[in-house]
Amino acid sequence: MGQASRSACLWIVTGTRDTLEYVKDSQNVTLSLPESLLRRFKVHAAERNQSMTALMTEAIRTLIERDEHAAAAKRRFLARIRNAPARGTQGRIGWSREELHER
């Protein structure tokens, strides 16, 4: 197998529910999980006809993407605050809480 073939090795196995991808450039890691959680995880993976690796990959990817989306939303929000149009107050509040809630 040539160098180009080795680095581009991608196997796709299509099942009834999901697509499982095996990428040769992956790296093994060791996790320590409570025994009861590990048992539940194995059952969960088997019920979905997915490997534990595929489920962990999906979960980690989802977690990272969610954090990236949250960080992007925060940056957009802060940019809007910094670039907010003038409302004629020059940053000063000319009323009190009591005046606003006067009945």
C-alpha positions in Angstrom: 0.0 0.0 0.0 1.5 3.4 -1.0 1.9 6.4 1.2 -1.0 8.2 -0.3 -3.2 5.2 0.1 -2.2 4.7 3.7 -2.9 8.3 4.7 -6.2 8.5 2.9 -7.5 5.1 4.2 -11.2 5.6 5.1 -13.6 2.7 5.4 -17.3 3.4 5.5 -19.7 0.7 6.7 -23.3 1.5 6.3 -25.7 -0.2 8.6 -29.5 0.1 9.1 -29.2 3.0 11.5 -25.9 4.8 11.3 -22.7 5.2 9.3 -19.5 4.0 11.0 -16.3 5.6 9.8 -12.9 4.1 10.6 -10.1 6.6 10.0 -6.6 5.1 10.1 -5.1 8.3 11.6 -6.9 7.9 14.9 -5.2 7.4 18.3 -6.1 5.2 21.2 -6.8 6.7 24.6 -7.5 5.1 28.0 -10.5 6.2 30.0 -11.3 5.3 33.6 -15.1 5.0 34.1 -17.1 3.8 37.0 -18.1 0.1 36.5 -21.8 0.8 36.5 -21.5 3.6 33.9 -19.3 1.4 31.7 -21.9 -1.4 31.8 -24.7 1.0 30.9 -22.5 2.5 28.1 -21.9 -0.9 26.6 -25.6 -1.7 26.6 -26.4 1.7 25.1 -23.9 1.1 22.3 -25.2 -2.4 21.6 -28.8 -1.2 21.5 -27.8 1.3 18.8 -25.6 -1.1 16.9 -22.7 1.3 17.3 -19.3 0.8 18.7 -18.3 2.6 21.9 -15.6 4.4 20.0 -18.2 5.8 17.5 -20.5 6.9 20.3 -17.6 8.6 22.2 -16.4 10.3 19.0 -19.9 11.6 18.4 -20.3 12.8 22.0 -16.9 14.6 22.1 -17.5 16.2 18.7 -20.9 17.4 19.8 -19.5 18.8 23.1 -16.8 20.7 21.3 -19.1 22.0 18.6 -21.6 23.2 21.3 -18.8 25.0 23.1 -17.6 26.6 19.9 -21.2 27.7 19.0 -21.6 29.2 22.5 -18.3 31.1 22.3 -19.2 32.4 18.8 -22.6 33.6 20.1 -20.9 35.3 23.1 -18.5 37.1 20.7 -21.4 38.3 18.5 -23.3 39.5 21.5 -20.3 41.4 22.9 -19.7 42.9 19.4 -23.3 44.1 19.3 -23.0 45.7 22.7 -19.8 47.5 21.7 -21.3 48.7 18.5 -24.8 49.5 19.8 -26.4 52.7 18.4 -26.6 55.8 20.6 -29.9 56.1 22.5 -29.5 59.7 23.5 -28.5 59.1 27.1 -24.7 59.4 26.6 -24.4 56.4 29.0 -26.1 58.1 31.9 -29.4 57.1 33.5 -31.5 60.1 34.3 -34.2 58.3 36.3 -34.4 56.3 39.4 -36.0 52.9 40.0 -38.7 54.5 42.1 -39.6 56.8 39.3 -40.0 53.9 36.9 -42.1 51.9 39.3 -44.2 54.9 40.6 -47.9 54.1 40.7 
